[in-house]
Amino acid sequence: MKVVDIQFDLYCKWSKAPPSYRLYCDDDLLTERTYTFDNRKAFVRELSKVELPVGEYEFVLENLHPELGTFELRNIWIAGKETDTLKFTVA
């Protein structure tokens, strides 16, 4: 098992009511939140530590209310390395 650090900035565009999202590692739910921040001035920096065995993994961001807004991930770091994807390998 290895502890993997995950970090990314989550931006959201919404107007009437804040949307909610879920973050998964493969099929395992890590968190579920409602994005209540002022989207014109703020973003959320997600920081997670997950303990995983050797293998291939993917983080998935699920928008629970796509009719309320959209999400965008930026500045993704997995295991101390910047990346543009949410797929990664634990070696």
C-alpha positions as semicolon CSV with decimal commas, in nm:
position;residue;x (nm);y (nm);z (nm)
1;M;0,000;0,000;0,000
2;K;0,117;0,349;-0,079
3;V;-0,019;0,689;0,029
4;V;-0,086;0,908;-0,275
5;D;-0,137;1,286;-0,245
6;I;-0,396;1,440;-0,478
7;Q;-0,438;1,812;-0,532
8;F;-0,636;2,016;-0,783
9;D;-0,819;2,346;-0,813
10;L;-1,193;2,316;-0,875
11;Y;-1,367;2,602;-1,054
12;C;-1,743;2,622;-1,095
13;K;-1,977;2,837;-1,303
14;W;-2,325;2,867;-1,156
15;S;-2,591;3,136;-1,109
16;K;-2,919;3,036;-0,940
17;A;-2,834;2,755;-0,699
18;P;-2,496;2,596;-0,625
19;P;-2,436;2,252;-0,777
20;S;-2,298;1,953;-0,588
21;Y;-2,024;1,714;-0,688
22;R;-1,873;1,383;-0,591
23;L;-1,509;1,283;-0,617
24;Y;-1,431;0,913;-0,671
25;C;-1,115;0,708;-0,695
26;D;-1,235;0,443;-0,938
27;D;-1,562;0,333;-0,771
28;D;-1,477;0,450;-0,419
29;L;-1,642;0,774;-0,305
30;L;-1,391;1,015;-0,148
31;T;-1,612;1,318;-0,092
32;E;-1,945;1,480;-0,178
33;R;-1,983;1,856;-0,150
34;T;-2,197;2,148;-0,258
35;Y;-2,004;2,431;-0,422
36;T;-2,130;2,733;-0,225
37;F;-1,846;2,974;-0,299
38;D;-1,872;3,293;-0,503
39;N;-1,765;3,159;-0,841
40;R;-1,651;3,502;-0,961
41;K;-1,387;3,529;-0,687
42;A;-1,303;3,182;-0,560
43;F;-1,211;2,825;-0,635
44;V;-1,174;2,520;-0,413
45;R;-0,835;2,355;-0,372
46;E;-0,906;1,988;-0,309
47;L;-0,636;1,806;-0,112
48;S;-0,675;1,433;-0,055
49;K;-0,458;1,149;0,065
50;V;-0,552;0,799;-0,042
51;E;-0,387;0,470;0,051
52;L;-0,378;0,238;-0,249
53;P;-0,218;-0,089;-0,355
54;V;-0,007;-0,109;-0,671
55;G;-0,224;-0,062;-0,982
56;E;-0,393;0,172;-1,229
57;Y;-0,645;0,427;-1,102
58;E;-0,862;0,715;-1,215
59;F;-1,019;0,998;-1,024
60;V;-1,367;1,092;-1,141
61;L;-1,553;1,415;-1,071
62;E;-1,930;1,368;-1,094
63;N;-2,151;1,676;-1,132
64;L;-2,472;1,591;-0,946
65;H;-2,667;1,886;-1,087
66;P;-2,542;1,966;-1,441
67;E;-2,846;2,186;-1,498
68;L;-2,722;2,418;-1,220
69;G;-2,362;2,468;-1,330
70;T;-2,038;2,329;-1,468
71;F;-1,708;2,231;-1,307
72;E;-1,353;2,263;-1,436
73;L;-1,036;2,111;-1,288
74;R;-0,706;2,299;-1,308
75;N;-0,357;2,263;-1,159
76;I;-0,380;1,886;-1,106
77;W;-0,102;1,724;-0,899
78;I;-0,091;1,350;-0,828
79;A;0,187;1,198;-0,617
80;G;0,389;1,521;-0,635
81;K;0,375;1,548;-1,015
82;E;0,176;1,797;-1,219
83;T;-0,050;1,633;-1,477
84;D;-0,336;1,714;-1,712
85;T;-0,520;1,386;-1,648
86;L;-0,686;1,216;-1,353
87;K;-0,549;0,872;-1,449
88;F;-0,244;0,752;-1,259
89;T;-0,038;0,450;-1,162
90;V;0,072;0,344;-0,816
91;A;0,400;0,153;-0,846
